[in-house]
Amino acid sequence: MKIDVLLGLQWGDEGKGKIVDVLAPQYDVVARFQGGPNAGHTLIFDGKKYVLHLIPSGIFRENTENIIGNGVVLCPLTLLNEISDLEKSGFNPRANLFISKKATLILPTHRMLDAAQEQSKGASKIGSTLKGIGPVYTDAISRNALRVGDILSDDFRSKYEKLKSYHLLQIKSLNFTDNIDLQEDTWFKSIEQLSKLKLIDTERYINKALDSGKKILAEGAQGTLLDIYAGTYPFVTSSVTTTAGVCIGLGVAPQKIGRVFGIFKAYVTRVGSGPFPTELFDDYGNKIGEIGKEFGSTTGRPRRCGWLDMPALKYAVNINGVTDLIMTKADVLCGFDSIKVAKFYALPNGNEIDYFPSEAIETVKPVYSNVQPWANFSDDISNDNLPKPLLDYIEFIEKETNVPVSIVSTGADRNQLIIRNS
């Protein structure tokens, strides 16, 4: 068996949680391979809204195992709060949740250090979620981090104090003065609870599952254009958000990658700072934000909105090896009197390019083509009666990317979607 992958192709917030929830019944295991509590996957069903930050989005399916992989950075407070919220809603997440012993722990001082570093950047700040993500990945790379497996050792507390002291020296050097409650007592209580959960060697567990014929879906967080290596650096996250991150974050070989589901919105959004060629500063941008409820599920910050960017989408498709495209929020653009798509970029020298450049992306200007607007969906929406202009839009994207659009999401609920290809 091969492991299938589902990830975002833009700057995050593409609707990954909903699609994982929809696909989960087809899989025995759903595994998160990177990111941390800076992610926010929103799911809506049975009239209720759920937001997950660490727990994989297959948790609502009773027969699906859910794994937090070794590429994830884990805040035990956030995890235990998520578990508690799910239990209050009538679910039993402890029954089918597994956590890698190699997942890296976010300490309370990581959050403080994150805020200190962001403050020191001044006007050049990247728009961090202040969840400690950057500092904890830095510790992992510099071989200073604590991992989930460390909580089982007798000298865990002394390891914690050593790393905490190191962080406080860094914070002092940055002249950071804001008072952040470290919540250390609560944090250590959550560590105690974490030790009682199902802690596993992820690589061994997943490869044995594949060898036994189990179907596994790897769930990504954030989006391709936020990848630490492939994204709009330095305005990126601190992990590998692309398909390559599955091998790193779950411990599987490249030849074991199967289908790659790439999710994109019918338009584009971005949270925080960084280049955004098709960003709109007019009524269309405001309308997209209002109708699409474009506010960060983790930070609550309003998202920047813009038209679909084809050079960026083709770039993301290529580097991820996408086999199936999934379009979300097609319903948001219903009834617009004008819709555009950027097919090219214009360089400062006047030349046009149809690819996503590795540098100076902030200097390009989008070259737009007009798209015929589509009307509101009918009550009996299906692939056969999608508005003709929307079908033309989908076929245009398929032609440009040479990848089929297999699913079109037509609303927030898990049942509001159209399966176009099996």
N, C-alpha and C positions, 0 to 999 in steps of 0.2 A: 504493500500500500504506500501511497504518497500522501504528504501533508498539504492540504490546500491552504491558501492564504487569503485573508481579506484585509485590505488597508486603504487608506485615504490617498487621493491623488492631488490634493490641493494643499491649503494651509490649515488642514484640520477642520473639524466641525462638519464633515460631509454627511453624517448620518450613519456612521458605522454600527453603533449600538443596535439600532432598529434592524439592520440587515443581518447582523449576527444572530439576533433573536429569531428572525424568520428562518434562517438557514440551519440553526442549531438542531432541530429534530432530525436532520439528515446526517448528523455527526454524533459519534460517541464521546468525543472530547473537544472542548474549546479551550485554547491556551493563549494567554496574553504573553507577548514576547519582548516588550520594551515599554518604556515610559513609566509613569507613576501617578500620584494623585493630581498631577497637572492635567490629566485626561478627564474628560467628562462625557460619558456615553449615555444618551437619553433614550429611554424606551417608554412607549405609551401603549397600553392595552387595557381592555376592560374598564375604560374610563379613568385610569390612574396613570400617573407619571412617575417614573423611576429614573434616578441618575446614579450611574456607577462610575467610580473613579479608579478602583483597583481590581475589583472582582470582574472576571470575564462576563460578557453579556449573555452567555448560555446558561447562566445560573437559574433562570426562571423555568428551564426545561428539566423536569424531574429526572429523566434518564440520561442526562448529559453531564459528564464529568468536566470540571472547570479547573484549569491549572494557571497559577501565577508563576511564570517562568523565571529563570535566572537572570534574564536581561531587564527585569523590572526592578525599580527602586521602590521600596515599600515603607510607608509610614504606618506603624502598628495602630496608632490612634485612629487614623482614617479607616483602616481595614476593619477594626472592631466596631466602629460606628456604623459602617456599611452593613456589617453582619447583623447588628442590633436592629437597624431600620428594616432590613428584609424580614427578620423574625417577627417584628411588630406587624408587618404586612401579611403574615401567614405563611412565609416561605421558610425552608430549612436549609440555609446555605452551607452549614457545617457538614452536611451529609455528603456532598459531592464537590467540596472545595479542597484543592491540593496546592501546597506552596513549596516552591523550590528552596532548598537549604542554601543555595547560592545567590538568591535574591538579596540585594543590598539594602541595608536598613537606613532610613532617614532619621537622624537624631534631631532633637529639638534645636540644637545649635546650628544645624544645617539651614533651618528656616531663617534664623537670625543672620547668619552669614550671607544668605541669599539677599536679604533686604539691605545689608551693609554694602554688598558689591553693587547692587542696582543703584543705590543712592550715590555711590562714588562715581558712577558713570555720568551723572547729571543729565544733560540734554541728549546724550548718546545712549541712554538706557534702552534695553532691548524689549521691555514690556514683560518681564518675568512674572509668572504666576505667584512667586514668593512662597512656593511650597518646598524649597530646598533642593530642587531637582539638579540644577547646575552644580552646586557644591558637592552633592553626594556622588554624582557621576565623576567629578574631579577626584574625589577621594578614592573611588574605585580604580580609576586609571593610575593614580599615583600610589596605589597599593596601601592605602591607609584605612580603608573602609571596614565597617563591621557588616557581617552578613547574617542572614536568618539562622544559619547553623551555629553561629557563635553564641546564641542565647542558651544553647544546651551545655556550654562549657562552664566550669566552676569559677573561672576568672573573668566572666563576662563583665562584671561591674568595673573591675580595674581597667579593662580594655576601653570601656565606655568613658571613664574619667580621663584616661590618657588622650583620647580623641577629642573630648570636650575641651580640655585645656588647650590643645592645639588650635581648635576653632576660636576660642576666646582671644588668643594672641592675635590671630588674623583679624578678628573683629575690632580689636583695640587699635591695630595699625591703620584701620580704615576710618578711624575717628567716628565710629557709629554711636549715636547717642540714644536712639529710640529704645524705649523699654518694651521688650517682647517677653511675654510670659512663657517660660520654657515648658511649663506643665510637666515637670519631671516626674512627680509622683504618679500622675495619671499615665504618663508614658511607660513607666516601669510596670504598672498594673496591666497595661495592654500587652507588654512583652510577656508577662506571665500567662496571659490568655492565649497569646500567639503560640507559645510553646505547647499548648494542648491541642492545637489544630494538626491537620495531617501534613507533616513536613516530609518532603520526598527528594530523591536525587532525580531531577527532571529529565536529564539526558537518558538515563537508563529506563525510566518509566515510559517516556514517549516512544523511544525506539522499540521497546518491547511491545507497546501497544500497536505500533505500525506493523511489526513482524507478525502479530497475532491477527491482523486483518481489521483492526479498528480504524474508523474514519476520524481524522483529526482536522480541525480548522484552527489555524493560527490567526489571532485577532490583533491587529495593529492599533496603535493610538497616535494621536496627532495626525500629521500628513506628510507626504513625500517632500513637499517644498519646505518643510521644517527639519528635514534630516540634517544631522550634524555635518555630514560630508557632502551630500547632494543638494542641500537646500540653499536658501538665500542668506548665506553666512555673512556676518555673524548673527543675523536676526533669525536664529533657529533654536530648536530644542537641543538637548544634550545627548540624545540617543540615536541609534540607527533605525529610522522609521520605514525603510524600504524592505523589499523582499529579502535582501541580504541579512537583515536583522533577525529573521526567523532562525537562520542557521546559528547565529551568535547567541541569540536570546533563549533558544530552546534546546540547542545541542543536537541539531540534525544536519546531515550532509546535504550539499546542494542538489545532488541527484534525486533526493527524496522530496523535492518540491513538486507539487502537482499543479492544479489550477490556481490562478491568481486573480481574485476578484478585486477590481479597482473601482472605488466609489468616488463619484464627483457630483457636485451640485450642478444644476442647470445654469447657474451663475457662479460667482466666486465670492468668498468672504475671507477676511483675515482679522485676527485679534492681535493687538499690540503693535509694536513698531516694525518697520521694515518695508522694502520696496513692494509695490503692488501696481503693476502697469495699468490694469483696467479699472482701477478704483474710481467710483463715481462720487462726485461732490454736489450732485444736483437732486432734483425731486425724485428721479428714478432710483438713485441710491437709497434715499430715505424711504421710498415706497417698498423696495425690496426688504429693507431692514424691518419695517413695521409688519408687513404681511408674513415674512419668513420668521418673525420672532427671533431675530438675530442678536442674541445676547449670550455671552459665554456661559456654558453650564457649570464651569468651575469657578470663574471669576465674576460673572455677572456683567462684565464689561460689554458695551455695544460693539458689534462686529462691523468692520469696514466692509462695504459691499461694492461689487463691480460686475461687469459683463463677463461671460465665459472667455477664457484665454486659451486659444488652441495651441500656440507654441508651448506653453507651460504644460498643458494636458498631454500633448504628444511626447514631451520629454519624460513626464512621469510614467506614461504607459511603457515607453521603451526601457527605462532603467529598471522597472519592476517586472518586466516580462508578463504584462497583463494579458490574460486570456479571455476575460469577461469583464465588460464595463457595466456599472450600475449607476444609473442617474437618479438622484434624489431631488426633491423640491421642485419638480416640474410644475406642480400646482401653484407655486408662488407667483410664477410669471403669467398665469391665466389672466386674460383681460387687459394686459398691457397694450398701449397703442403703438409702442415701438420697442423692439428688441434688437440688440446688436451682439456680434461676436467678433473678437479680435482674431484675425487669421494670420496677420503678420505683425512684426515690429518695425518701426522706422528708427534708424540709428541717427545720432546727431549729425552725421555727414550726409544724411538724406537717403542712404541705401536702405533697402528693406531686407529683412531676414525672416525665415519661417521657423526658426528654432529658438530655444531658450538659452541665452548666452551664459557662460560660466562667470562672467564678471560684468560690471557696469550695467546691471539690469535696471538700476534706478534711472539710467539715462535714456532708455528706450521709450518710444511712444507707440501705443497700439494703433494699428491700421484696421478699422472696423469694416465689416460687411453687415448689411441690414438683413434681419431675419423676419419673415412674415409672422406677426403675432398670432397667438392661438386663443380661442375663446375658452370659457369655463367648461370643465368636464361635465358630461351628462351623468345622470344618476346611475346608469348601468355601465360605468366606465370599464372598458376592456381594450385589449390591443386592437381589436377590430374597429372600435369606434373612437379611438383617440383622435383628437383634432388633426386634420391633414397637415397643417403647418408644423405641429409638434412632431408628427411622424417624419416630415421632411427634415426637421432639425436633428432628429435622432439619426436619420440616414446620412446626413451631412457629417456628423461626428464619427459614425462608423466608417465612412469613406476616408476621412482624414486620418484616423488612427489605425485603420485596418483591423479593428477589433469589434465584435458584436456587442451591442447594448442588450444584455440579457434580462435586466430587471429595470423597471421604471417605477419609482415611488411617487404616489399621487396624493400623499397626505401623511400626517404624523403617526397614525395608528399602525400597528403591525399588519393589519388586514388591508391597508390602503396601498396596494402595489400591483403591478402587472408583470407577470412572468412572460417574457417574450421568447426566450430560448431556454431549453432544459439544461 
